[in-house]
Amino acid sequence: MIEIQFLESIENLKRNVSQSQGWMPSTEQATSITACLRQGRLFYEAAKSAPLEIRPLELYYGTAAYAKAVVLSVNRARLDALVQSHGVSDRSPTNARLADLSIYIGQRGTFQDFNDCAAELNVIKVMRMSAEFTHFKFPCAKSADLAQKQLTLKEIRLFQNPSGWFGGSSTGVSPAKRILDAR
């Protein structure tokens, strides 16, 4: 596994993106990607010693910085061209219990950009005995299908259950799909 700090070097990052994504970022693009990687790492490191009350925010912003690095690497985008919005917002009632926390998924933002990149990368590569590779692509929701949805933590947990994705019900329609279609 590559240490994140290794990719904070512009030359190391250029080589890695070239090998993994098939394109060579310019120095300007590589500088933006490495800045996002460094920011994400620093947020995660800060979260280790942060008080519990602010640790989730540092972890969130670290994750958002890593997500931007992925978007820049996969989409060949420029940092200043990314939408300056999270793409999700808290819609929880005041004093909500943990299971009732709720988010609203907007039209555009970091969440949507990362989701669409990750949806395309959601592949398992299996090597057969003959040394040939077989690829299995797993279905992922596109951001356009998620836009303007409000979901609770309880509903999101259904998405983590494999039976929620592959049927898992007598109707043959996954619980995850029923929730999205109902909204």
Secondary structure as the mmCIF struct_conf table of DSSP 4:
data_model
#
loop_
_struct_conf.conf_type_id
_struct_conf.id
_struct_conf.beg_label_comp_id
_struct_conf.beg_label_asym_id
_struct_conf.beg_label_seq_id
_struct_conf.end_label_comp_id
_struct_conf.end_label_asym_id
_struct_conf.end_label_seq_id
HELX_RH_AL_P HELX_RH_AL_P1 ILE A 4 LEU A 7
TURN_TY1_P TURN_TY1_P1 GLU A 8 GLU A 8
BEND BEND1 SER A 9 SER A 9
HELX_RH_AL_P HELX_RH_AL_P2 ILE A 10 GLN A 21
BEND BEND2 GLY A 22 GLY A 22
HELX_RH_AL_P HELX_RH_AL_P3 THR A 27 SER A 49
BEND BEND3 ALA A 50 ALA A 50
TURN_TY1_P TURN_TY1_P2 LEU A 52 ILE A 54
HELX_RH_AL_P HELX_RH_AL_P4 ARG A 55 ASN A 75
HELX_RH_3T_P HELX_RH_3T_P1 LEU A 79 ALA A 81
BEND BEND4 LEU A 82 LEU A 82
BEND BEND5 GLN A 84 SER A 85
BEND BEND6 GLY A 87 GLY A 87
STRN STRN1 VAL A 88 ASP A 90
HELX_LH_PP_P HELX_LH_PP_P1 SER A 92 PRO A 93
TURN_TY1_P TURN_TY1_P3 THR A 94 ASN A 95
HELX_RH_3T_P HELX_RH_3T_P2 LEU A 98 ASP A 100
STRN STRN2 SER A 102 ILE A 105
BEND BEND7 GLN A 107 GLY A 109
HELX_RH_AL_P HELX_RH_AL_P5 THR A 110 LEU A 121
STRN STRN3 VAL A 123 MET A 127
TURN_TY1_P TURN_TY1_P4 MET A 129 SER A 130
BEND BEND8 ALA A 131 ALA A 131
STRN STRN4 PHE A 133 LYS A 137
HELX_LH_PP_P HELX_LH_PP_P2 PHE A 138 PRO A 139
HELX_RH_AL_P HELX_RH_AL_P6 SER A 143 LEU A 146
TURN_TY1_P TURN_TY1_P5 ALA A 147 GLN A 148
STRN STRN5 LYS A 149 THR A 152
HELX_RH_AL_P HELX_RH_AL_P7 LEU A 153 GLN A 160
BEND BEND9 ASN A 161 ASN A 161
HELX_RH_AL_P HELX_RH_AL_P8 PRO A 162 TRP A 165
BEND BEND10 PHE A 166 PHE A 166
BEND BEND11 SER A 169 SER A 169
TURN_TY1_P TURN_TY1_P6 SER A 170 THR A 171
BEND BEND12 GLY A 172 VAL A 173
HELX_RH_AL_P HELX_RH_AL_P9 PRO A 175 ALA A 182
#
